[in-house]
């Protein structure tokens, strides 16, 4: 908790310096690369990757990995839902917004800002889903989680480089996502009797249930 608090405090302090560095190091090729990373690092593509892994491990009868992937998908979804709900009310401008930088809340000067993209910077939805997806892997299978975390950090970095988020948006979302991932990992049952019940193995599953 102390480490998370210090990280968030430091992120707010370095927000302006981070934006200044990004503006000074803009490159068209990098912008295209980070744009692709940001696009394919969003929740629908993470869920597609998770579903593919789930089917593969179920076919290979790897129950441990079926459990881990389930936790990854649920953690990503819950973290994303929590953060996306919260940021509807903060009204923080994005670094690339035309509006004056600030925190406007859900209602400003008689205008509802809920759902208006340039006022939905804090916290970061991309970060919550990406970190929420890989954090369980880091907790339950570190040997695979470390390289996966690198990919998630690329997604987070792409949001800063594209001017979509402040450093503090990313940091707060990461803390929330790790908290959600730890909770889901602890609460998820060790054994799921239905984990083998895939359509292509229905007969085997019925035999298992009879034992």
C-alpha positions in Angstrom: 0.0 0.0 0.0 2.8 2.4 0.9 4.7 1.6 -2.3 1.5 2.2 -4.4 0.9 5.5 -2.6 4.4 6.7 -3.3 4.2 5.7 -6.9 0.9 7.6 -7.4 2.3 10.7 -5.6 5.4 10.6 -7.8 3.4 10.1 -11.0 1.4 13.3 -10.3 4.6 15.2 -9.7 6.1 14.0 -13.0 2.9 14.4 -15.2 4.0 17.7 -16.8 7.6 16.5 -17.3 6.4 13.4 -19.0 4.1 15.4 -21.4 7.0 17.7 -22.2 9.3 14.8 -23.0 6.7 13.2 -25.2 6.1 16.5 -27.1 9.9 16.8 -27.6 10.3 13.3 -29.0 7.4 12.9 -31.4 8.2 10.7 -34.4 5.7 9.8 -37.2 6.9 6.2 -37.4 6.7 5.7 -33.7 3.3 7.2 -33.7 2.1 4.6 -36.2 3.7 1.8 -34.1 2.2 2.9 -30.8 -1.1 3.5 -32.5 -1.2 -0.1 -33.6 -0.1 -1.3 -30.1 -2.9 0.8 -28.5 -5.5 -0.5 -30.9 -4.7 -4.1 -30.6 -4.0 -3.8 -26.8 -7.6 -3.0 -26.1 -10.1 -5.2 -24.2 -11.8 -7.0 -27.2 -8.4 -8.2 -28.5 -7.2 -9.3 -25.0 -10.4 -11.3 -24.6 -9.9 -12.9 -28.1 -6.4 -13.9 -27.1 -7.7 -15.2 -23.7 -10.4 -17.3 -25.4 -7.9 -18.8 -27.8 -5.6 -19.7 -24.9 -8.5 -21.1 -23.0 -9.5 -23.4 -25.8 -5.9 -24.5 -26.4 -5.3 -25.4 -22.7 -8.6 -27.1 -22.3 -7.9 -29.3 -25.3 -4.5 -30.1 -23.8 -6.1 -30.9 -20.5 -4.0 -28.3 -18.7 -6.3 -27.5 -15.8 -3.9 -25.2 -14.0 -3.5 -23.0 -17.1 -7.3 -23.1 -17.8 -7.7 -21.7 -14.3 -5.0 -19.0 -14.8 -6.5 -17.8 -18.1 -10.0 -17.7 -16.6 -8.6 -15.5 -13.8 -6.8 -13.3 -16.4 -10.0 -12.7 -18.4 -12.2 -12.0 -15.4 -9.5 -9.7 -13.8 -9.1 -7.7 -16.9 -12.9 -7.3 -17.4 -13.5 -6.3 -13.7 -10.6 -3.8 -13.6 -11.7 -2.3 -16.9 -15.3 -2.0 -15.8 -14.2 -0.4 -12.5 -11.9 2.1 -14.1 -14.2 3.0 -17.0 -17.0 3.7 -14.6 -14.8 5.9 -12.4 -13.4 8.0 -15.2 -16.9 9.0 -16.4 -17.1 11.2 -13.2 -13.6 12.7 -13.0 -13.7 14.9 -16.0 -10.0 15.1 -16.4 -8.8 16.4 -19.7 -6.5 14.3 -21.9 -3.1 15.8 -22.7 -4.1 16.1 -26.4 -7.5 17.7 -25.6 -8.4 21.1 -27.0 -10.0 22.1 -23.7 -8.0 23.9 -21.0 -6.3 21.3 -18.8 -8.1 20.5 -15.6 -10.5 18.4 -13.6 -14.1 19.3 -14.6 -16.1 16.5 -13.0 -19.2 15.0 -14.6 -21.0 18.3 -15.0 -19.4 21.7 -15.9 -21.2 25.0 -16.7 -24.5 23.3 -17.4 -22.9 20.7 -19.7 -22.8 17.0 -19.0 -19.2 15.7 -19.6 -20.0 12.0 -19.1 -19.0 10.1 -22.2 -17.1 13.0 -23.8 -13.8 11.5 -24.8 -11.5 14.5 -24.2 -12.7 14.6 -20.5 -12.2 10.9 -19.8 -8.5 10.8 -19.1 -8.4 9.6 -15.5 -7.9 6.7 -14.9 -6.8 4.8 -18.0 -9.1 2.1 -19.3 -6.5 0.6 -21.6 -4.1 0.3 -18.7 -6.7 -1.3 -16.4 -7.6 -4.0 -18.9 -4.0 -4.7 -20.0 -2.5 -4.8 -16.5 -5.5 -6.6 -15.2 -4.9 -9.3 -17.9 -1.3 -9.9 -17.2 -1.1 -9.3 -13.4 -2.7 -12.7 -12.5 -0.1 -14.4 -14.8 2.7 -12.5 -13.0 1.3 -13.6 -9.6 0.5 -17.2 -10.5 3.1 -18.0 -13.1 6.0 -15.5 -12.9 8.1 -17.2 -15.6 5.4 -16.3 -18.1 4.2 -13.2 -16.4 7.4 -11.2 -16.7 7.5 -11.1 -20.5 3.7 -10.6 -20.6 4.1 -7.6 -18.3 6.5 -6.0 -20.8 3.8 -6.2 -23.5 1.3 -4.6 -21.1 3.8 -1.8 -20.3 4.1 -1.2 -24.0 0.4 -0.7 -24.2 0.5 1.7 -21.3 3.4 3.6 -22.8 1.6 3.9 -26.1 -1.3 5.7 -24.4 1.1 8.3 -23.0 3.0 8.7 -26.3 -0.3 9.2 -28.2 -1.3 12.0 -25.8 -4.3 10.0 -24.6 -3.2 9.8 -20.9 -1.1 11.4 -18.2 1.5 9.4 -16.3 -0.8 9.5 -13.2 -3.7 8.1 -15.2 -1.6 5.1 -16.0 -0.2 4.7 -12.5 -3.5 4.8 -10.7 -5.1 2.3 -13.2 -2.1 0.0 -12.7 -2.6 0.0 -8.9 -6.3 -0.7 -9.3 -5.7 -3.5 -11.8 -3.1 -5.2 -9.6 -5.5 -5.0 -6.6 -8.3 -6.5 -8.7 -6.0 -9.2 -10.0 -4.8 -10.2 -6.5 -8.4 -10.4 -5.2 -9.6 -12.5 -8.1 -6.6 -14.8 -7.9 -7.2 -15.4 -4.2 -10.9 -15.9 -4.4 -11.0 -18.1 -7.5 -11.5 -21.8 -6.6 -8.5 -24.1 -7.0 -10.5 -26.8 -8.8 -13.5 -26.3 -11.2 -15.3 -29.5 -12.0 -16.7 -27.9 -15.2 -13.3 -26.9 -16.5 -13.1 -30.1 -18.6 -16.6 -29.7 -19.9 -15.8 -28.6 -23.4 -18.1 -29.7 -26.3 -15.4 -31.8 -27.8 -14.9 -33.7 -24.5 -18.4 -34.2 -23.3 -18.1 -37.9 -23.0 -15.0 -37.7 -20.9 -16.6 -35.1 -18.7 -19.6 -37.3 -18.1 -17.4 -40.2 -17.0 -15.5 -37.9 -14.6 -18.7 -36.7 -13.0 -19.8 -40.3 -12.5 -16.7 -41.2 -10.5 
